[in-house]
């Protein structure tokens, strides 16, 4: 885990996810080998190769739900 001025980056061999602190919410970003189609995904970004970045806005604690945790676990399990 690397903490920088405005975010926390989560890493296994490389960064697989990160959390950015904003005034009224957190932005949780993660990398997967597939594109997730879900209304909660605020943004997708092609990162090269087979990697696709995803961003989810989290404004309330209950938005850190099992689905988001599953995406983060899937990203971690890629062993980037």
C-alpha positions as CSV (number, residue, x, y, z in Angstrom):
1,X,0.0,0.0,0.0
2,X,1.3,3.4,-1.0
3,X,-0.2,6.6,0.5
4,X,0.2,9.7,-1.5
5,X,-1.2,13.2,-1.0
6,X,-4.7,12.6,-2.3
7,X,-5.0,8.8,-2.6
8,X,-4.1,5.4,-1.3
9,X,-2.8,2.9,-3.8
10,X,-3.2,-0.9,-3.2
11,X,-0.6,-3.2,-4.6
12,X,0.3,-6.8,-4.9
13,X,3.2,-7.0,-7.4
14,X,1.9,-3.8,-9.0
15,X,-1.0,-1.4,-8.2
16,X,-4.3,-3.2,-8.7
17,X,-6.6,-0.6,-7.0
18,X,-6.7,2.8,-5.4
19,X,-8.9,5.0,-3.3
20,X,-9.0,8.8,-3.9
21,X,-10.4,11.0,-1.2
22,X,-12.8,13.8,-2.4
23,X,-14.8,16.3,-0.5
24,X,-18.1,14.3,-0.4
25,X,-17.1,10.8,-1.5
26,X,-14.4,8.4,-2.3
27,X,-13.5,7.2,-5.7
28,X,-12.4,3.5,-5.8
29,X,-10.5,2.5,-8.9
30,X,-9.5,-1.0,-9.9
31,X,-8.1,-3.0,-12.8
32,X,-9.7,-6.0,-14.4
33,X,-9.1,-8.1,-17.5
34,X,-12.8,-7.5,-18.5
35,X,-15.1,-4.6,-18.8
36,X,-17.8,-4.5,-16.0
37,X,-21.1,-3.1,-17.2
38,X,-22.8,-1.8,-14.1
39,X,-24.6,1.5,-13.4
40,X,-22.2,2.1,-10.5
41,X,-19.1,2.2,-12.8
42,X,-18.6,5.9,-13.3
43,X,-15.8,5.5,-15.8
44,X,-13.9,2.9,-17.8
45,X,-10.3,3.3,-19.2
46,X,-8.4,1.0,-21.5
47,X,-5.0,0.6,-19.9
48,X,-3.3,-1.4,-22.6
49,X,-3.0,-5.1,-23.2
50,X,-6.0,-6.7,-21.7
51,X,-6.4,-4.4,-18.8
52,X,-9.4,-2.1,-18.2
53,X,-9.6,0.4,-15.4
54,X,-12.9,1.0,-13.6
55,X,-13.9,3.8,-11.2
56,X,-16.8,3.7,-8.7
57,X,-17.9,6.6,-6.6
58,X,-18.6,5.7,-3.0
59,X,-20.6,8.4,-1.1
60,X,-22.0,6.3,1.8
61,X,-20.6,3.4,3.8
62,X,-23.3,1.0,2.6
63,X,-21.9,1.5,-0.9
64,X,-18.9,-0.5,0.1
65,X,-20.9,-3.6,-0.5
66,X,-20.1,-7.3,-1.4
67,X,-20.3,-6.5,-5.2
68,X,-17.6,-3.8,-4.9
69,X,-15.5,-6.0,-2.6
70,X,-15.8,-8.9,-5.2
71,X,-14.5,-6.6,-7.9
72,X,-11.5,-5.6,-5.7
73,X,-10.8,-9.2,-4.9
74,X,-10.9,-10.2,-8.6
75,X,-8.5,-7.3,-9.3
76,X,-6.1,-8.5,-6.5
77,X,-6.3,-12.1,-7.7
78,X,-5.0,-11.0,-11.2
79,X,-1.5,-10.7,-9.5
80,X,-0.6,-7.8,-11.8
